[in-house]
């Protein structure tokens, strides 16, 4: 489990989404399954002010049928 302290809670800014806390605008959710039928969602985000920075993260569901 991750161990967070107050330094991790400071909002970061810069050219890229580095490790830390950032304000983002959620642009897209894509739900799918992999070849082993495991469910996940890809979440695409962007910088809400400039929209120049983009990132996609994948969240895996560990409960059967969670995607439904």
N, C-alpha and C positions, 0 to 999 in steps of 0.2 A: 504494500500500500504506500502511496506517495506521502511524504511528510512535508507539509507546507508551512512556511513561516510568513511574517509580515512582508518580507522582500518579494515573495511570490505574488502578493496581492497588489503591488504597485502597477498601475497601468503603464504599459510600454508603448513606445512609438518608434518608428524608424522605417527603413526601406522594405523590410521583410517582416513577416510574423515570426519573430523569434520566440523562444520559450518565455512564457509569462502571461500576463493578463492583457487583453486587447478588446477595445470596442469593435464589434463587427456587425455587419448586416447579413442576415441569412438570405441567400439567393435561391437555393435549390435543395430539396430533399429527394434522394433517389433510393427507394427500397428495392432490395433484390436478395437473391440467394446465390451461394457459390456452388461449385460442382459437387460438394458433399451435402447440399441442401441446408446449409447453415444460413440463417437470416442475418442481414445487416442493413444499415442505412448509411449512405454517403451524404454528408452535409457540406455544401459549398458555401463559403463565406467570402466577404470582401470588406475592405476598409470603407466605412460608411461616408467618410468625408471626400476622399479622392477617388475611390474605387480602383486604385492602381494596384493594390496588394490583393491577391486572391489565395485561397487555400481550400483544400478539401480534406475532411477527416472522415474516418470510417468508424462507426459504432456497431459492435456485434451484439446481437440479442442472445441471451443464454437461457431463455425460457421458451419452450416449445410453443409455437403459434403466436409469439409476441408481435410479429409483423402484421397480423390480421386485426 
